[in-house]
């Protein structure tokens, strides 16, 4: 079975097909992606070149995110949104 993207799951939520609880459960089961695609967060470096911040858990391999890891990742990405701008891929 294929995996839904976060955007596809959000569309199904907006259409009333999936509930928030269902999407969260599907994410926990690995059936829905957790990351958005299509836009890149960037900010200007001192020399005016564009750079993209990254955040990941090194050594995760085939393991899954814990609830605390997801919470931390969400908070870091909120900071990315506050300090960066979007750039279409």
Phi and psi in degrees as a GROMACS rama.xvg file:
@    title "Ramachandran Plot"
@    xaxis  label "Phi"
@    yaxis  label "Psi"
@TYPE xy
-79.1085  168.496  UNK-2
-106.604  134.69  UNK-3
-78.2495  144.922  UNK-4
-78.3035  163.137  UNK-5
-60.5814  -39.3792  UNK-6
-64.3324  -42.4006  UNK-7
-62.9108  -41.832  UNK-8
-64.0972  -39.6561  UNK-9
-64.8951  -37.6515  UNK-10
-63.6914  -42.6857  UNK-11
-65.1463  -33.843  UNK-12
-65.0506  -47.4055  UNK-13
-62.1308  -30.5897  UNK-14
-83.8962  -3.35267  UNK-15
82.0619  10.3971  UNK-16
-80.1966  -38.4294  UNK-17
-117.787  145.027  UNK-18
-92.3488  166.019  UNK-19
-57.4815  -42.9881  UNK-20
-62.6218  -41.0581  UNK-21
-64.8544  -41.7467  UNK-22
-64.4057  -44.4423  UNK-23
-60.043  -42.8599  UNK-24
-65.3585  -40.2409  UNK-25
-66.1691  -35.3264  UNK-26
-65.6183  -42.1071  UNK-27
-61.9778  -32.5515  UNK-28
-85.4621  -4.58027  UNK-29
80.9647  18.6269  UNK-30
-91.5339  -16.1281  UNK-31
-129.453  135.176  UNK-32
-65.5003  157.982  UNK-33
-104.517  -13.776  UNK-34
-110.494  145.013  UNK-35
-83.9359  153.507  UNK-36
-124.313  165.788  UNK-37
104.011  -31.0304  UNK-38
-123.054  149.797  UNK-39
-118.383  133.145  UNK-40
-88.0568  127.828  UNK-41
-137.278  160.279  UNK-42
-147.34  159.684  UNK-43
-83.8469  136.245  UNK-44
-84.6108  175.571  UNK-45
-56.5723  -37.2018  UNK-46
-89.1723  16.521  UNK-47
70.4781  13.3216  UNK-48
-83.8883  154.667  UNK-49
-88.0204  133.2  UNK-50
-126.245  154.441  UNK-51
-120.46  120.453  UNK-52
-71.6604  151.696  UNK-53
-134.16  149.139  UNK-54
-143.226  127.145  UNK-55
-155.621  165.843  UNK-56
-101.491  111.559  UNK-57
-73.2832  137.615  UNK-58
87.5613  7.50243  UNK-59
-69.0193  -33.6669  UNK-60
48.734  -121.491  UNK-61
-95.5446  8.98858  UNK-62
-76.2211  175.115  UNK-63
-117.507  156.831  UNK-64
-64.5524  139.183  UNK-65
-84.2474  171.53  UNK-66
-62.7805  -38.6439  UNK-67
-67.2363  -37.1646  UNK-68
-63.8149  -43.0142  UNK-69
-63.331  -42.3934  UNK-70
-61.0596  -46.6337  UNK-71
-62.2048  -46.1285  UNK-72
-59.0495  -43.3019  UNK-73
-62.4733  -41.3523  UNK-74
-66.1138  -41.3482  UNK-75
-64.0245  -42.1328  UNK-76
-68.7857  -27.9923  UNK-77
-63.7735  -40.0173  UNK-78
-65.3212  -40.292  UNK-79
-56.5254  -44.6768  UNK-80
-64.5733  -35.6052  UNK-81
-69.7107  -38.8542  UNK-82
-102.253  -4.43037  UNK-83
-122.967  175.721  UNK-84
-123.884  167.795  UNK-85
-95.3717  153.414  UNK-86
-142.702  121.859  UNK-87
-66.3338  141.528  UNK-88
